[in-house]
Amino acid sequence: MKLKKISIPILIILGIIIDQIVKFAIVNDLELSQHKVLIRGVLSLTHLRNNGAAWSLLEGQQWFFTIITIVVLIVAIWVLIKNINKNWYAFSLTLIISGALGNFIDRIRQGYVVDMFQLDFINFPIFNVADILLSVGFVVLFIAILTEKDGVK
């Protein structure tokens, strides 16, 4: 099955919409720092405002995250255009672009990113849908690069 060029912007927009809807729901349903167990010992929701990276690293450095996001978006779009006919590259870069834009919207609009998913069985940063998109996108891209015979252009 070939990932069609027309579906790429739709997937990017869909990822952003899902991310923003989940963040909107959390902000409206849970008070800041409120915790709600979804699956005991596995997954909880905790409403956080993160103005840093994972584990609040580089907290308050919004200019840094703005520059990094713009660079990531430019590189990802350029690599996507160059590899548009390679499904795994196109799919992974679509996820990366969508996730980067989801968090970028928060940073520009609010000055922080809304996080909510908490893994209760491991010490791991609380994250959001955009973070999932970014992480899965980078893993798929890494696998695509390792398995591709002629490599990324």
C-alpha positions in Angstrom: 0.0 0.0 0.0 1.4 3.4 -1.1 1.1 6.4 1.2 -0.5 9.0 -1.2 0.9 12.5 -1.3 -2.5 13.9 -0.7 -2.9 12.0 2.5 0.3 13.4 4.1 -1.2 16.9 4.9 -4.4 15.2 6.1 -2.5 12.9 8.5 -0.5 15.9 9.8 -3.7 17.9 10.4 -5.4 14.9 12.0 -2.5 14.4 14.4 -2.6 18.1 15.4 -6.4 18.0 15.9 -6.3 14.9 18.1 -3.4 16.3 20.1 -5.2 19.6 20.7 -8.6 18.0 21.5 -7.0 15.7 24.1 -5.2 18.7 25.6 -8.4 20.8 25.6 -10.2 18.0 27.3 -7.6 17.6 30.0 -7.5 21.4 30.7 -11.3 21.4 31.0 -11.7 18.2 33.0 -8.8 18.2 35.4 -7.5 20.9 37.6 -3.8 21.7 37.3 -1.7 18.9 38.9 -4.9 16.8 39.5 -4.3 13.1 39.1 -6.8 10.5 37.8 -6.1 6.7 37.6 -7.1 5.1 34.3 -5.5 1.7 34.7 -4.3 1.1 38.2 -0.5 0.6 38.3 -0.2 1.3 34.6 -1.6 4.6 33.3 -2.9 7.8 34.9 -3.8 11.2 33.8 -2.1 14.2 35.4 -2.7 17.7 34.2 0.7 19.5 33.9 2.0 22.6 32.3 5.5 21.9 31.0 7.6 24.9 29.9 10.7 22.7 29.4 11.4 19.3 27.8 11.1 15.8 29.3 11.5 15.9 33.1 11.2 19.7 32.8 14.8 19.9 31.4 15.7 23.4 30.1 12.6 24.8 31.9 11.7 28.3 30.8 13.9 28.3 27.6 11.0 28.9 25.2 13.3 30.7 22.7 15.4 27.5 22.5 12.4 25.3 21.9 11.1 27.7 19.3 14.4 27.6 17.4 14.8 23.8 17.7 11.2 23.2 16.5 11.6 25.5 13.5 14.8 23.7 12.6 13.3 20.3 13.0 10.3 21.3 10.9 12.4 22.7 8.1 14.7 19.6 8.0 11.7 17.1 8.3 9.8 18.8 5.5 12.9 18.9 3.3 13.7 15.2 3.9 10.0 14.4 3.4 9.9 16.1 0.0 13.1 14.4 -1.0 11.8 10.9 0.1 8.1 11.4 -0.7 7.9 8.0 -2.5 9.4 6.0 0.3 6.4 5.0 2.5 8.2 4.5 5.8 10.1 7.8 5.5 7.0 9.6 4.5 5.0 8.1 7.3 7.6 8.7 10.0 8.2 12.3 8.9 4.5 12.9 8.8 4.3 11.9 12.5 7.3 14.0 13.4 5.9 17.1 11.7 2.5 16.6 13.3 3.9 16.1 16.8 6.3 19.0 16.5 3.5 21.3 15.3 1.2 20.1 18.1 3.6 21.1 20.9 4.7 24.2 18.9 1.1 25.5 18.9 1.0 25.1 22.7 4.3 26.9 23.2 3.4 29.8 21.0 -0.2 30.1 22.2 0.4 29.5 26.0 4.1 29.6 26.7 4.0 25.9 27.9 2.9 22.5 26.7 0.0 20.6 28.3 1.1 17.1 29.3 -1.2 14.4 30.8 -0.2 10.8 30.3 1.6 9.3 33.2 3.1 5.8 33.2 2.7 4.5 36.8 5.0 1.5 36.5 8.2 3.4 35.5 9.8 6.7 36.3 9.1 8.4 33.0 8.2 12.0 32.0 4.5 12.8 31.8 3.7 13.2 28.1 1.0 14.1 25.5 -0.3 13.0 22.1 2.3 15.2 20.3 5.1 13.5 22.2 3.8 10.1 21.2 3.7 11.2 17.5 7.2 12.5 17.7 8.6 9.4 19.5 6.9 6.9 17.2 7.9 9.0 14.2 11.6 9.0 15.2 11.6 5.2 16.0 10.0 4.4 12.6 12.5 6.8 10.8 15.4 5.1 12.6 14.2 1.7 11.5 13.6 2.9 8.0 17.1 4.3 7.8 18.6 1.1 9.1 16.7 -1.1 6.7 16.8 1.1 3.6 19.3 -0.1 1.0 20.0 3.3 -0.7 19.4 5.4 2.5 17.8 8.8 3.1 18.4 11.6 0.6 
